Amino acid sequence: IKRNPKNAKAYCRAGQASEALQRPKEAMRWYEHALKRANDDFLKKNYVVSLMKKLELKTEAEKKKREEARLKAVMKKKAGEMLRQAIKLRNINFGADTLTGEHQPKLTTDGTIQWPVLF
């Protein structure tokens, strides 16, 4: 880029390097510079636009994945709170070790408590 600031391919490569380093905003800026430098070359413009679309799709997919993980964590937390409330509402008393481990009680969608029992 320092040697030839009009070289669109150099800007594309800088964008790809930024993308590989997990810097999508920086990569998009490089692609925008490359698009400006592509002039009237249809193939270069098409290539840069395809890189930009690919980056946007990847960014949206990652954002959606993070949001789903956040919602899953919130739902898990709320389910635990609902279970504690259901146990308290039913006046169930037990030892402290009952709600720990892999055999924990679960609250179903219809409001019943499923309590695994080992025989």
KETITI-258812 format. One record per atom (N, C-alpha, C, CB): residue number from 1; residue in three letters; atom name; x, y, z. Coordinates in Angstrom, 1 decimal, m for minus. Atoms other than C-alpha are relative to their C-alpha. Last residue first. Glycine has a CB too. Example, Ala and Ser with C-alpha at 12.3 -4.5 7.8 and 13.67 -1.06 7.14 Angstrom:
KETITI-258812
PT, num, residu, atome, c1, c2, c3
PT, 2, ser, N, m0.9, m1.1, 0.0
PT, 2, ser, CA, 13.7, m1.1, 7.1
PT, 2, ser, C, m0.8, 1.1, 0.8
PT, 2, ser, CB, 0.4, 0.5, m1.4
PT, 1, ala, N, 0.9, m1.2, 0.0
PT, 1, ala, CA, 12.3, m4.5, 7.8
PT, 1, ala, C, 0.9, 1.2, 0.0
PT, 1, ala, CB, m1.0, 0.0, 1.2
//
This chain:
KETITI-258812
PT, num, residu, atome, c1, c2, c3
PT, 119, phe, N, 0.4, 1.2, m0.8
PT, 119, phe, CA, m32.7, m47.3, 43.3
PT, 119, phe, C, 1.2, m0.9, 0.2
PT, 119, phe, CB, m1.2, m0.7, m0.6
PT, 118, leu, N, m0.9, 1.1, 0.3
PT, 118, leu, CA, m31.8, m43.8, 42.1
PT, 118, leu, C, m0.4, m1.1, 1.0
PT, 118, leu, CB, 1.5, 0.4, 0.3
PT, 117, val, N, m0.2, 0.8, m1.2
PT, 117, val, CA, m34.6, m41.2, 42.0
PT, 117, val, C, 0.9, m1.2, m0.4
PT, 117, val, CB, m1.3, m0.5, 0.5
PT, 116, pro, N, m0.5, 1.3, 0.3
PT, 116, pro, CA, m34.8, m38.3, 39.5
PT, 116, pro, C, 0.3, m0.8, 1.3
PT, 116, pro, CB, 1.3, 0.1, m0.8
PT, 115, trp, N, m1.1, 0.2, m1.0
PT, 115, trp, CA, m37.1, m35.5, 40.7
PT, 115, trp, C, 0.6, m1.4, m0.3
PT, 115, trp, CB, m0.5, 0.1, 1.4
PT, 114, gln, N, m0.6, 1.4, 0.3
PT, 114, gln, CA, m39.4, m34.2, 38.0
PT, 114, gln, C, 1.2, m0.2, 0.8
PT, 114, gln, CB, 0.2, m0.2, m1.5
PT, 113, ile, N, m1.4, 0.2, m0.3
PT, 113, ile, CA, m41.3, m31.2, 39.4
PT, 113, ile, C, 0.3, m1.4, m0.3
PT, 113, ile, CB, 0.3, 0.4, 1.4
PT, 112, thr, N, m0.3, 1.2, m0.9
PT, 112, thr, CA, m44.6, m30.4, 37.7
PT, 112, thr, C, 1.5, m0.1, 0.2
PT, 112, thr, CB, m0.6, m1.3, m0.5
PT, 111, gly, N, m0.1, m0.4, m1.4
PT, 111, gly, CA, m45.4, m26.9, 36.3
PT, 111, gly, C, 0.3, m1.1, 1.0
PT, 111, gly, CB, m1.2, 0.7, 0.4
PT, 110, asp, N, 1.3, m0.1, m0.6
PT, 110, asp, CA, m46.7, m27.8, 32.9
PT, 110, asp, C, 0.0, 0.2, 1.5
PT, 110, asp, CB, m0.7, m1.4, m0.3
PT, 109, thr, N, 0.8, m1.2, 0.5
PT, 109, thr, CA, m43.5, m26.8, 31.2
PT, 109, thr, C, m1.4, 0.1, 0.6
PT, 109, thr, CB, m0.1, m0.1, m1.5
PT, 108, thr, N, 0.5, 0.2, 1.3
PT, 108, thr, CA, m41.5, m29.2, 33.4
PT, 108, thr, C, m0.8, 1.2, m0.4
PT, 108, thr, CB, m0.8, m1.3, m0.1
PT, 107, leu, N, 1.4, m0.5, 0.1
PT, 107, leu, CA, m39.4, m28.2, 36.4
PT, 107, leu, C, m0.5, m0.1, m1.4
PT, 107, leu, CB, m0.1, 1.5, 0.5
PT, 106, lys, N, 0.3, m0.8, 1.1
PT, 106, lys, CA, m36.3, m30.3, 36.9
PT, 106, lys, C, m1.4, 0.4, 0.0
PT, 106, lys, CB, 0.4, m0.6, m1.4
PT, 105, pro, N, 1.4, m0.1, 0.4
PT, 105, pro, CA, m34.8, m31.9, 40.0
PT, 105, pro, C, m0.2, 1.0, m1.1
PT, 105, pro, CB, m0.9, 0.4, 1.2
PT, 104, gln, N, 0.7, m1.2, m0.5
PT, 104, gln, CA, m31.0, m32.4, 40.0
PT, 104, gln, C, m1.5, m0.1, m0.4
PT, 104, gln, CB, 0.6, 1.3, m0.4
PT, 103, his, N, 1.4, 0.4, m0.2
PT, 103, his, CA, m29.3, m35.8, 39.5
PT, 103, his, C, m0.9, 1.1, 0.6
PT, 103, his, CB, m0.1, m1.3, 0.8
PT, 102, glu, N, 0.6, 0.1, 1.4
PT, 102, glu, CA, m26.0, m34.5, 38.1
PT, 102, glu, C, m1.5, m0.4, 0.1
PT, 102, glu, CB, 0.8, m1.1, m0.7
PT, 101, gly, N, m0.4, 1.3, 0.7
PT, 101, gly, CA, m24.7, m33.1, 41.4
PT, 101, gly, C, m0.8, m0.1, m1.3
PT, 101, gly, CB, m0.3, m1.2, 0.9
PT, 100, thr, N, m1.3, 0.0, 0.6
PT, 100, thr, CA, m26.3, m30.5, 43.7
PT, 100, thr, C, 0.3, m1.3, m0.7
PT, 100, thr, CB, 1.2, 0.3, 1.0
PT, 99, leu, N, 0.0, m0.8, 1.2
PT, 99, leu, CA, m29.8, m29.7, 44.7
PT, 99, leu, C, 1.3, 0.1, m0.7
PT, 99, leu, CB, m0.6, 1.4, 0.3
PT, 98, thr, N, 1.0, 0.5, 0.9
PT, 98, thr, CA, m30.1, m32.5, 47.3
PT, 98, thr, C, 0.0, 0.7, m1.4
PT, 98, thr, CB, m1.3, 0.1, 0.6
PT, 97, asp, N, m0.6, 0.7, 1.2
PT, 97, asp, CA, m26.8, m31.8, 49.0
PT, 97, asp, C, m1.0, m0.4, m1.0
PT, 97, asp, CB, 0.8, m1.2, 0.5
PT, 96, ala, N, m0.7, m1.0, 0.9
PT, 96, ala, CA, m28.3, m29.1, 51.3
PT, 96, ala, C, 0.5, m0.7, m1.2
PT, 96, ala, CB, 1.1, 0.7, 0.8
PT, 95, gly, N, m1.3, m0.4, m0.3
PT, 95, gly, CA, m30.8, m31.5, 52.9
PT, 95, gly, C, 0.6, 0.8, m1.0
PT, 95, gly, CB, 0.9, m1.3, 0.2
PT, 94, phe, N, m1.0, 1.1, 0.3
PT, 94, phe, CA, m34.5, m31.6, 52.2
PT, 94, phe, C, 1.4, 0.5, 0.4
PT, 94, phe, CB, 0.0, m0.4, m1.5
PT, 93, asn, N, m1.2, m0.2, m0.8
PT, 93, asn, CA, m37.7, m29.6, 52.9
PT, 93, asn, C, 0.9, m1.2, m0.3
PT, 93, asn, CB, m0.3, 0.1, 1.5
PT, 92, ile, N, m0.8, 1.2, 0.0
PT, 92, ile, CA, m40.6, m29.3, 50.4
PT, 92, ile, C, 1.3, 0.3, 0.7
PT, 92, ile, CB, 0.3, m0.5, m1.5
PT, 91, asn, N, m0.6, 0.2, m1.4
PT, 91, asn, CA, m43.0, m26.6, 51.3
PT, 91, asn, C, 0.7, m1.3, 0.0
PT, 91, asn, CB, m1.2, m0.1, 1.0
PT, 90, arg, N, 0.5, 1.3, m0.5
PT, 90, arg, CA, m44.8, m26.8, 47.9
PT, 90, arg, C, 0.5, m0.4, 1.4
PT, 90, arg, CB, 0.4, m1.1, m1.1
PT, 89, leu, N, 1.4, m0.1, 0.0
PT, 89, leu, CA, m44.2, m23.1, 47.2
PT, 89, leu, C, m0.7, m1.3, 0.5
PT, 89, leu, CB, m0.5, 0.3, m1.4
PT, 88, lys, N, 0.4, m0.8, m1.2
PT, 88, lys, CA, m40.6, m23.4, 48.2
PT, 88, lys, C, m1.5, 0.1, 0.1
PT, 88, lys, CB, 0.6, 1.4, m0.1
PT, 87, ile, N, m0.3, 0.8, m1.2
PT, 87, ile, CA, m40.0, m26.2, 45.7
PT, 87, ile, C, m0.5, 0.7, 1.3
PT, 87, ile, CB, 1.5, m0.4, 0.1
PT, 86, ala, N, 1.0, 1.0, m0.1
PT, 86, ala, CA, m41.8, m24.2, 43.0
PT, 86, ala, C, 0.2, m0.9, 1.2
PT, 86, ala, CB, 0.1, m0.9, m1.3
PT, 85, gln, N, 1.3, m0.6, m0.4
PT, 85, gln, CA, m39.8, m21.1, 43.8
PT, 85, gln, C, m1.1, m1.1, 0.1
PT, 85, gln, CB, m0.5, 1.1, m1.0
PT, 84, arg, N, m0.1, m0.4, m1.4
PT, 84, arg, CA, m36.5, m23.0, 43.6
PT, 84, arg, C, m1.4, 0.5, 0.6
PT, 84, arg, CB, 1.1, 1.0, 0.3
PT, 83, leu, N, 0.0, 1.2, m0.7
PT, 83, leu, CA, m37.6, m24.5, 40.3
PT, 83, leu, C, 0.1, 0.2, 1.5
PT, 83, leu, CB, 1.2, m0.9, m0.4
PT, 82, met, N, 1.4, 0.5, 0.0
PT, 82, met, CA, m38.6, m21.1, 38.9
PT, 82, met, C, 0.0, m1.3, 0.8
PT, 82, met, CB, m0.5, m0.3, m1.4
PT, 81, glu, N, 0.8, m0.9, m0.9
PT, 81, glu, CA, m35.2, m19.7, 39.9
PT, 81, glu, C, m1.4, m0.5, 0.1
PT, 81, glu, CB, 0.0, 1.4, m0.5
PT, 80, gly, N, m0.4, 0.3, m1.3
PT, 80, gly, CA, m33.4, m22.6, 38.2
PT, 80, gly, C, m0.7, 0.8, 1.1
PT, 80, gly, CB, 1.5, 0.3, 0.2
PT, 79, ala, N, 0.5, 1.4, m0.3
PT, 79, ala, CA, m35.4, m22.2, 35.1
PT, 79, ala, C, 0.4, m0.4, 1.4
PT, 79, ala, CB, 0.4, m1.0, m1.1
PT, 78, lys, N, 1.4, m0.2, m0.4
PT, 78, lys, CA, m34.7, m18.4, 35.1
PT, 78, lys, C, m0.6, m1.4, 0.4
PT, 78, lys, CB, m0.7, 0.6, m1.2
PT, 77, lys, N, 0.0, m0.7, m1.3
PT, 77, lys, CA, m30.9, m19.1, 35.2
PT, 77, lys, C, m1.5, 0.1, 0.4
PT, 77, lys, CB, 0.7, 1.4, m0.1
PT, 76, lys, N, m0.4, 1.0, m0.9
PT, 76, lys, CA, m31.2, m21.7, 32.3
PT, 76, lys, C, m0.1, 0.6, 1.4
PT, 76, lys, CB, 1.5, m0.4, m0.3
PT, 75, met, N, 1.1, 0.9, m0.2
PT, 75, met, CA, m33.3, m19.2, 30.3
PT, 75, met, C, 0.4, m1.1, 1.0
PT, 75, met, CB, m0.3, m0.7, m1.3
PT, 74, val, N, 1.1, m0.6, m0.8
PT, 74, val, CA, m30.7, m16.5, 30.8
PT, 74, val, C, m1.1, m0.9, 0.3
PT, 74, val, CB, m0.5, 1.2, m0.8
PT, 73, ala, N, m0.5, m0.2, m1.4
PT, 73, ala, CA, m27.8, m18.8, 29.8
PT, 73, ala, C, m1.1, 0.7, 0.8
PT, 73, ala, CB, 1.2, 0.9, 0.0
PT, 72, lys, N, m0.1, 1.3, m0.7
PT, 72, lys, CA, m29.7, m19.9, 26.7
PT, 72, lys, C, 0.4, 0.1, 1.4
PT, 72, lys, CB, 0.9, m0.9, m0.8
PT, 71, leu, N, 1.4, 0.4, m0.4
PT, 71, leu, CA, m30.5, m16.3, 25.8
PT, 71, leu, C, m0.1, m1.3, 0.7
PT, 71, leu, CB, m0.8, 0.0, m1.3
PT, 70, arg, N, 0.4, m0.9, m1.1
PT, 70, arg, CA, m26.8, m15.4, 26.0
PT, 70, arg, C, m1.4, m0.3, 0.4
PT, 70, arg, CB, 0.1, 1.5, m0.4
PT, 69, ala, N, m0.7, 0.5, m1.2
PT, 69, ala, CA, m25.8, m18.4, 23.9
PT, 69, ala, C, m0.4, 0.8, 1.2
PT, 69, ala, CB, 1.5, 0.1, m0.2
PT, 68, glu, N, 0.6, 1.3, m0.4
PT, 68, glu, CA, m28.4, m17.5, 21.3
PT, 68, glu, C, 0.6, m0.5, 1.3
PT, 68, glu, CB, 0.1, m1.0, m1.2
PT, 67, glu, N, 1.4, m0.3, m0.5
PT, 67, glu, CA, m27.2, m13.9, 21.2
PT, 67, glu, C, m0.7, m1.2, 0.5
PT, 67, glu, CB, m0.8, 0.8, m1.0
PT, 66, arg, N, m0.2, m0.6, m1.4
PT, 66, arg, CA, m23.6, m15.0, 20.8
PT, 66, arg, C, m1.3, 0.3, 0.6
PT, 66, arg, CB, 0.9, 1.3, m0.2
PT, 65, lys, N, m0.4, 1.1, m0.9
PT, 65, lys, CA, m24.6, m17.3, 17.9
PT, 65, lys, C, 0.2, 0.5, 1.4
PT, 65, lys, CB, 1.3, m0.6, m0.6
PT, 64, lys, N, 1.2, 0.8, m0.3
PT, 64, lys, CA, m26.6, m14.5, 16.2
PT, 64, lys, C, 0.4, m1.1, 1.0
PT, 64, lys, CB, m0.6, m0.6, m1.3
PT, 63, lys, N, 0.8, m0.8, m0.9
PT, 63, lys, CA, m23.6, m12.1, 16.4
PT, 63, lys, C, m1.2, m0.9, 0.4
PT, 63, lys, CB, m0.4, 1.3, m0.7
PT, 62, glu, N, m0.7, 0.0, m1.3
PT, 62, glu, CA, m21.3, m14.8, 15.0
PT, 62, glu, C, m0.9, 0.8, 1.0
PT, 62, glu, CB, 1.4, 0.6, m0.1
PT, 61, ala, N, 0.1, 1.3, m0.6
PT, 61, ala, CA, m23.7, m15.4, 12.1
PT, 61, ala, C, 0.6, m0.1, 1.4
PT, 61, ala, CB, 0.6, m1.1, m0.9
PT, 60, glu, N, 1.4, 0.2, m0.4
PT, 60, glu, CA, m24.1, m11.7, 11.4
PT, 60, glu, C, m0.2, m1.4, 0.7
PT, 60, glu, CB, m0.9, 0.2, m1.1
PT, 59, thr, N, 0.2, m0.8, m1.2
PT, 59, thr, CA, m20.3, m11.3, 11.3
PT, 59, thr, C, m1.4, m0.2, 0.6
PT, 59, thr, CB, 0.2, 1.5, m0.3
PT, 58, lys, N, m0.8, 0.6, m1.1
PT, 58, lys, CA, m19.9, m14.2, 8.9
PT, 58, lys, C, m0.2, 0.8, 1.3
PT, 58, lys, CB, 1.5, m0.1, m0.3
PT, 57, leu, N, 0.7, 1.2, m0.4
PT, 57, leu, CA, m22.6, m12.9, 6.7
PT, 57, leu, C, 0.6, m0.7, 1.2
PT, 57, leu, CB, m0.1, m1.0, m1.2
PT, 56, glu, N, 1.3, m0.4, m0.7
PT, 56, glu, CA, m21.1, m9.4, 6.7
PT, 56, glu, C, m0.8, m1.2, 0.4
PT, 56, glu, CB, m0.8, 0.8, m1.0
PT, 55, leu, N, m0.4, m0.5, m1.3
PT, 55, leu, CA, m17.6, m10.8, 5.9
PT, 55, leu, C, m1.3, 0.4, 0.8
PT, 55, leu, CB, 0.9, 1.2, m0.1
PT, 54, lys, N, m0.4, 1.2, m0.8
PT, 54, lys, CA, m19.0, m12.9, 3.0
PT, 54, lys, C, 0.3, 0.4, 1.4
PT, 54, lys, CB, 1.3, m0.6, m0.7
PT, 53, lys, N, 1.2, 0.7, m0.4
PT, 53, lys, CA, m20.8, m9.8, 1.7
PT, 53, lys, C, 0.3, m1.2, 0.8
PT, 53, lys, CB, m0.7, m0.5, m1.3
PT, 52, met, N, 0.8, m0.8, m0.9
PT, 52, met, CA, m17.6, m7.7, 1.8
PT, 52, met, C, m1.3, m0.8, 0.5
PT, 52, met, CB, m0.4, 1.4, m0.6
PT, 51, leu, N, m0.7, 0.1, m1.3
PT, 51, leu, CA, m15.5, m10.4, 0.1
PT, 51, leu, C, m0.8, 0.7, 1.1
PT, 51, leu, CB, 1.4, 0.6, m0.1
PT, 50, ser, N, 0.3, 1.4, m0.6
PT, 50, ser, CA, m18.2, m10.7, m2.6
PT, 50, ser, C, 0.8, m0.2, 1.3
PT, 50, ser, CB, 0.5, m1.0, m1.1
PT, 49, val, N, 1.4, 0.1, m0.5
PT, 49, val, CA, m18.1, m6.9, m3.1
PT, 49, val, C, m0.3, m1.4, 0.6
PT, 49, val, CB, m1.0, 0.4, m1.1
PT, 48, val, N, 0.0, m0.8, m1.2
PT, 48, val, CA, m14.3, m6.9, m3.4
PT, 48, val, C, m1.4, m0.1, 0.6
PT, 48, val, CB, 0.4, 1.4, m0.2
PT, 47, tyr, N, m0.8, 0.7, m1.0
PT, 47, tyr, CA, m14.4, m9.6, m6.0
PT, 47, tyr, C, m0.1, 0.6, 1.3
PT, 47, tyr, CB, 1.5, m0.2, m0.5
PT, 46, asn, N, 0.8, 1.2, m0.4
PT, 46, asn, CA, m17.2, m7.9, m8.0
PT, 46, asn, C, 0.7, m0.8, 1.1
PT, 46, asn, CB, m0.2, m0.9, m1.3
PT, 45, lys, N, 1.2, m0.5, m0.8
PT, 45, lys, CA, m15.3, m4.6, m7.9
PT, 45, lys, C, m0.8, m1.2, 0.5
PT, 45, lys, CB, m0.8, 1.0, m0.8
PT, 44, lys, N, m0.5, m0.4, m1.3
PT, 44, lys, CA, m12.1, m6.3, m9.1
PT, 44, lys, C, m1.1, 0.4, 0.9
PT, 44, lys, CB, 1.1, 1.1, m0.2
PT, 43, leu, N, m0.4, 1.1, m0.7
PT, 43, leu, CA, m13.9, m8.1, m11.9
PT, 43, leu, C, 0.5, 0.3, 1.4
PT, 43, leu, CB, 1.1, m0.8, m0.7
PT, 42, phe, N, 1.2, 0.7, m0.5
PT, 42, phe, CA, m15.8, m5.0, m13.0
PT, 42, phe, C, 0.5, m1.2, 0.8
PT, 42, phe, CB, m0.8, m0.5, m1.2
PT, 41, asp, N, m0.3, 1.5, 0.2
PT, 41, asp, CA, m12.6, m2.9, m13.3
PT, 41, asp, C, m1.1, m0.8, 0.6
PT, 41, asp, CB, 1.4, m0.4, 0.5
PT, 40, asp, N, 1.0, 0.5, 0.9
PT, 40, asp, CA, m14.0, 0.7, m13.5
PT, 40, asp, C, 0.2, m1.5, m0.3
PT, 40, asp, CB, m0.1, 0.7, m1.3
PT, 39, asn, N, 0.4, m0.8, 1.1
PT, 39, asn, CA, m12.1, 2.1, m10.5
PT, 39, asn, C, m1.1, m0.7, m0.8
PT, 39, asn, CB, 1.2, 0.2, m0.9
PT, 38, ala, N, 0.2, 1.0, 1.1
PT, 38, ala, CA, m11.0, m0.7, m8.1
PT, 38, ala, C, m0.4, 0.7, m1.3
PT, 38, ala, CB, m1.1, m0.9, 0.3
PT, 37, arg, N, m1.2, 0.1, 0.9
PT, 37, arg, CA, m9.4, 1.9, m5.8
PT, 37, arg, C, m0.3, m0.9, m1.2
PT, 37, arg, CB, 1.2, m0.5, 0.8
PT, 36, lys, N, m0.3, m1.4, 0.5
PT, 36, lys, CA, m12.7, 2.9, m4.1
PT, 36, lys, C, 1.1, m0.1, m1.1
PT, 36, lys, CB, 0.3, 1.0, 1.1
PT, 35, leu, N, 1.1, m0.3, 0.9
PT, 35, leu, CA, m13.6, m0.8, m3.7
PT, 35, leu, C, 0.1, 1.4, m0.6
PT, 35, leu, CB, m1.4, m0.1, 0.7
PT, 34, ala, N, m0.3, 0.8, 1.2
PT, 34, ala, CA, m10.2, m1.5, m2.2
PT, 34, ala, C, m1.1, 0.3, m1.0
PT, 34, ala, CB, 0.0, m1.5, 0.3
PT, 33, his, N, m1.1, m0.7, 0.8
PT, 33, his, CA, m10.7, 1.3, 0.3
PT, 33, his, C, 0.2, m0.7, m1.3
PT, 33, his, CB, 1.2, 0.1, 0.9
PT, 32, glu, N, 0.6, m1.2, 0.5
PT, 32, glu, CA, m14.1, m0.2, 1.3
PT, 32, glu, C, 1.0, 0.8, m0.8
PT, 32, glu, CB, m0.6, 0.9, 1.1
PT, 31, tyr, N, 0.8, 0.4, 1.2
PT, 31, tyr, CA, m12.5, m3.6, 1.6
PT, 31, tyr, C, m0.6, 1.2, m0.6
PT, 31, tyr, CB, m1.0, m1.0, 0.4
PT, 30, trp, N, m0.9, 0.3, 1.1
PT, 30, trp, CA, m9.9, m2.1, 4.0
PT, 30, trp, C, m0.7, m0.4, m1.3
PT, 30, trp, CB, 1.0, m1.2, 0.4
PT, 29, arg, N, m0.6, m1.3, 0.5
PT, 29, arg, CA, m12.6, m0.5, 6.1
PT, 29, arg, C, 1.0, m0.3, m1.1
PT, 29, arg, CB, 0.7, 0.7, 1.2
PT, 28, met, N, 1.0, m0.6, 0.8
PT, 28, met, CA, m14.5, m3.9, 6.2
PT, 28, met, C, 0.5, 1.4, m0.5
PT, 28, met, CB, m1.3, 0.2, 0.8
PT, 27, ala, N, 0.0, 0.7, 1.3
PT, 27, ala, CA, m11.3, m5.6, 7.4
PT, 27, ala, C, m1.0, 0.7, m0.9
PT, 27, ala, CB, m0.4, m1.5, 0.2
PT, 26, glu, N, m1.2, m0.4, 0.8
PT, 26, glu, CA, m10.9, m3.1, 10.2
PT, 26, glu, C, 0.0, m0.6, m1.4
PT, 26, glu, CB, 1.2, m0.4, 0.8
PT, 25, lys, N, 0.2, m1.4, 0.3
PT, 25, lys, CA, m14.5, m3.7, 11.4
PT, 25, lys, C, 1.2, 0.6, m0.9
PT, 25, lys, CB, m0.2, 0.9, 1.2
PT, 24, pro, N, 1.0, m0.2, 1.1
PT, 24, pro, CA, m14.1, m7.5, 11.1
PT, 24, pro, C, m0.2, 1.5, m0.4
PT, 24, pro, CB, m1.3, m0.6, 0.3
PT, 23, arg, N, 0.3, m1.5, m0.1
PT, 23, arg, CA, m10.9, m7.7, 13.3
PT, 23, arg, C, m0.9, 0.3, m1.2
PT, 23, arg, CB, 1.3, 0.8, m0.1
PT, 22, gln, N, 1.3, m0.2, m0.7
PT, 22, gln, CA, m10.6, m11.5, 13.9
PT, 22, gln, C, m0.3, 1.5, 0.3
PT, 22, gln, CB, 0.0, m0.7, 1.4
PT, 21, leu, N, m0.4, m0.4, m1.4
PT, 21, leu, CA, m6.9, m11.6, 12.9
PT, 21, leu, C, m1.2, 0.3, 0.8
PT, 21, leu, CB, 0.9, 1.2, m0.1
PT, 20, ala, N, m0.6, 1.2, m0.7
PT, 20, ala, CA, m7.9, m13.6, 9.8
PT, 20, ala, C, 0.4, 0.3, 1.4
PT, 20, ala, CB, 1.2, m0.4, m0.9
PT, 19, glu, N, 1.1, 1.0, m0.3
PT, 19, glu, CA, m10.3, m10.8, 8.9
PT, 19, glu, C, 0.6, m1.2, 0.7
PT, 19, glu, CB, m0.7, m0.4, m1.3
PT, 18, ser, N, 0.7, m0.5, m1.2
PT, 18, ser, CA, m7.5, m8.2, 9.3
PT, 18, ser, C, m1.1, m1.0, 0.3
PT, 18, ser, CB, m0.6, 1.4, m0.3
PT, 17, ala, N, m0.9, 0.2, m1.2
PT, 17, ala, CA, m5.3, m10.3, 6.9
PT, 17, ala, C, m0.8, 0.5, 1.3
PT, 17, ala, CB, 1.3, 0.8, m0.2
PT, 16, gln, N, 0.0, 1.4, m0.3
PT, 16, gln, CA, m8.2, m10.5, 4.4
PT, 16, gln, C, 0.9, m0.3, 1.2
PT, 16, gln, CB, 0.5, m0.9, m1.2
PT, 15, gly, N, 1.3, 0.4, m0.6
PT, 15, gly, CA, m8.7, m6.8, 4.6
PT, 15, gly, C, m0.1, m1.4, 0.3
PT, 15, gly, CB, m1.1, 0.3, m1.0
PT, 14, ala, N, 0.0, m0.6, m1.3
PT, 14, ala, CA, m5.0, m6.1, 4.0
PT, 14, ala, C, m1.3, m0.4, 0.7
PT, 14, ala, CB, 0.2, 1.5, 0.0
PT, 13, arg, N, m0.8, 0.8, m0.8
PT, 13, arg, CA, m5.1, m8.5, 1.1
PT, 13, arg, C, 0.1, 0.5, 1.4
PT, 13, arg, CB, 1.4, m0.1, m0.6
PT, 12, cys, N, 0.7, 1.2, m0.2
PT, 12, cys, CA, m8.0, m6.6, m0.4
PT, 12, cys, C, 0.8, m1.0, 0.9
PT, 12, cys, CB, m0.3, m0.7, m1.3
PT, 11, tyr, N, 1.1, m0.3, m1.0
PT, 11, tyr, CA, m6.2, m3.3, 0.1
PT, 11, tyr, C, m0.8, m1.3, 0.3
PT, 11, tyr, CB, m0.9, 1.1, m0.5
PT, 10, ala, N, m0.8, m0.2, m1.3
PT, 10, ala, CA, m3.1, m4.7, m1.7
PT, 10, ala, C, m1.0, 0.3, 1.1
PT, 10, ala, CB, 1.0, 1.1, m0.1
PT, 9, lys, N, m0.3, 1.3, m0.5
PT, 9, lys, CA, m5.4, m5.9, m4.5
PT, 9, lys, C, 0.7, 0.0, 1.3
PT, 9, lys, CB, 0.8, m0.8, m1.1
PT, 8, ala, N, 1.2, 0.5, m0.7
PT, 8, ala, CA, m6.8, m2.4, m5.0
PT, 8, ala, C, 0.3, m1.4, 0.6
PT, 8, ala, CB, m1.2, m0.1, m1.0
PT, 7, asn, N, 0.1, 1.4, 0.2
PT, 7, asn, CA, m3.4, m1.0, m5.9
PT, 7, asn, C, m1.1, m0.6, 0.9
PT, 7, asn, CB, 1.3, m0.7, 0.4
PT, 6, lys, N, 1.1, 0.2, 0.9
PT, 6, lys, CA, m3.8, 2.8, m6.0
PT, 6, lys, C, m0.3, m1.5, m0.3
PT, 6, lys, CB, 0.2, 0.7, m1.4
PT, 5, pro, N, 1.3, m0.2, m0.7
PT, 5, pro, CA, m1.7, 3.4, m2.9
PT, 5, pro, C, m1.2, m0.2, m0.9
PT, 5, pro, CB, 0.0, 1.3, 0.6
PT, 4, asn, N, 1.0, m0.4, 1.0
PT, 4, asn, CA, 1.4, 1.9, m4.7
PT, 4, asn, C, m1.4, 0.1, 0.7
PT, 4, asn, CB, 0.0, m1.1, m1.2
PT, 3, arg, N, m0.6, m0.1, 1.3
PT, 3, arg, CA, 4.5, 1.6, m2.6
PT, 3, arg, C, m0.9, 0.5, m1.1
PT, 3, arg, CB, 0.6, m1.3, m0.5
PT, 2, lys, N, m0.9, m1.1, 0.0
PT, 2, lys, CA, 2.9, 2.3, 0.7
PT, 2, lys, C, 0.6, 0.2, m1.3
PT, 2, lys, CB, 1.1, m0.2, 1.1
PT, 1, ile, N, 0.8, m1.2, 0.0
PT, 1, ile, CA, 0.0, 0.0, 0.0
PT, 1, ile, C, 0.9, 1.2, 0.0
PT, 1, ile, CB, m0.9, 0.0, 1.2
//
